Amino acid sequence: MNTTRSEPTSWAHNLTVKEAIEAGEKLLTKANVSFGHGTLTAFDEAAWLVLWQLGLPLDTELSAIDFSPELTATQPVSLADAHKLAALFETRITTRKPAAYLTQEAWLQGVPFYIDERAIVPRSHIAQLLADGSFDAWLGPHTQQILDMCTGNGSLAVLAAMTYPETRVTGADLSSDALAVAHINVAKHHLENRITFIESNCWQSLHGQVFDLILCNPPYVNSQSMKVLPAEYLAEPDLALAGGLDGMDFIRSFFAGASKHMSEHAIIVLEIGNERAYFEMAFPDLAVEWLETAAGWDQVLLVTKSALQNHLNQ
């Protein structure tokens, strides 16, 4: 019996780039893969994979593919490249790994980052807030030291250093594997002289350090949601996702020690994803400012030092 897998007929002849993207879109849709690691639709993910495999310019927004003079809709795809595309899409479908792990590249606010399975795929809404200046009103000349807690692959640390060029940035993470990836990204963007990484279980290794701005995209997925996450998310390090029964385990420890590491006018910008209800049950007396992102008003919040101290003193 011949058990050799046959390639989809859509790859069996010379294609144009546009046709290759459309063929990939159909395969992803039929396989019912999940998105959310840089793309939200089958078309956008197919475009990402096709353009990456062919070494063609990528529209990093991926909301619409713009066929430039260098990348025309009718540009042919060789049969050899079609075979490579077939293998790439088969890998995406059968392994359910996020496309970012296959390309080893992810983008935030138009900035490219290296990524592999040692770290969670970067997708924080805090990146948008940095670009928009959404919390700049709380900052000023006093803002000199920035902490990116749960830094992962270091993307927010890099973006913060780019956004505020007069500052120094520290990235902290429990995972030595994730920090190895973060070091790659700091070198990629030539920021070794401004960003330092520390392996730390929350505040454990940050004794005596004080910061003016603290960014944090922690593990916050509650245990029930963890049970039903698509396979693409389960391909990521569990340590970066699971937040305990209500998703607030890490955040409780984080808040308990944060004020000792905050300067007088420091703020915390914290991402909690879809866990606002659990957050408000866990911290009903904590005064926060909700910041608008593309995902709405309930994904990222801001806490001042005085608000946190008032909460802890109650």
Rosetta blueprint (number, residue, H / E / L):
1 M L
2 N L
3 T L
4 T L
5 R L
6 S L
7 E L
8 P L
9 T H
10 S H
11 W H
12 A L
13 H L
14 N L
15 L E
16 T E
17 V H
18 K H
19 E H
20 A H
21 I H
22 E H
23 A H
24 G H
25 E H
26 K H
27 L H
28 L H
29 T H
30 K H
31 A H
32 N L
33 V L
34 S L
35 F L
36 G L
37 H L
38 G L
39 T L
40 L L
41 T L
42 A H
43 F H
44 D H
45 E H
46 A H
47 A H
48 W H
49 L H
50 V H
51 L H
52 W H
53 Q H
54 L H
55 G L
56 L L
57 P L
58 L L
59 D L
60 T L
61 E L
62 L L
63 S L
64 A L
65 I L
66 D L
67 F L
68 S L
69 P L
70 E L
71 L L
72 T L
73 A L
74 T L
75 Q L
76 P E
77 V E
78 S L
79 L H
80 A H
81 D H
82 A H
83 H H
84 K H
85 L H
86 A H
87 A H
88 L H
89 F H
90 E H
91 T H
92 R H
93 I H
94 T H
95 T H
96 R L
97 K L
98 P L
99 A H
100 A H
101 Y H
102 L H
103 T H
104 Q L
105 E E
106 A E
107 W E
108 L E
109 Q L
110 G L
111 V E
112 P E
113 F E
114 Y E
115 I L
116 D L
117 E L
118 R L
119 A L
120 I L
121 V L
122 P L
123 R L
124 S L
125 H L
126 I H
127 A H
128 Q H
129 L H
130 L H
131 A H
132 D H
133 G L
134 S L
135 F L
136 D H
137 A H
138 W H
139 L L
140 G L
141 P L
142 H L
143 T L
144 Q L
145 Q E
146 I E
147 L E
148 D E
149 M E
150 C L
151 T L
152 G L
153 N L
154 G L
155 S H
156 L H
157 A H
158 V H
159 L H
160 A H
161 A H
162 M H
163 T H
164 Y L
165 P L
166 E L
167 T L
168 R E
169 V E
170 T E
171 G E
172 A E
173 D E
174 L L
175 S L
176 S H
177 D H
178 A H
179 L H
180 A H
181 V H
182 A H
183 H H
184 I H
185 N H
186 V H
187 A H
188 K H
189 H L
190 H L
191 L L
192 E L
193 N L
194 R L
195 I E
196 T E
197 F E
198 I E
199 E E
200 S L
201 N L
202 C L
203 W L
204 Q L
205 S L
206 L L
207 H L
208 G L
209 Q L
210 V L
211 F E
212 D E
213 L E
214 I E
215 L E
216 C E
217 N L
218 P L
219 P L
220 Y L
221 V E
222 N L
223 S H
224 Q H
225 S H
226 M H
227 K H
228 V L
229 L L
230 P L
231 A H
232 E H
233 Y H
234 L H
235 A L
236 E L
237 P L
238 D H
239 L H
240 A H
241 L L
242 A E
243 G L
244 G L
245 L L
246 D L
247 G L
248 M L
249 D H
250 F H
251 I H
252 R H
253 S H
254 F H
255 F H
256 A H
257 G H
258 A H
259 S H
260 K H
261 H H
262 M E
263 S E
264 E E
265 H E
266 A E
267 I E
268 I E
269 V E
270 L E
271 E E
272 I L
273 G L
274 N L
275 E L
276 R H
277 A H
278 Y H
279 F H
280 E H
281 M H
282 A H
283 F L
284 P L
285 D L
286 L L
287 A L
288 V L
289 E E
290 W E
291 L E
292 E E
293 T E
294 A L
295 A L
296 G E
297 W E
298 D E
299 Q E
300 V E
301 L E
302 L E
303 V E
304 T E
305 K H
306 S H
307 A H
308 L H
309 Q H
310 N H
311 H H
312 L H
313 N H
314 Q L
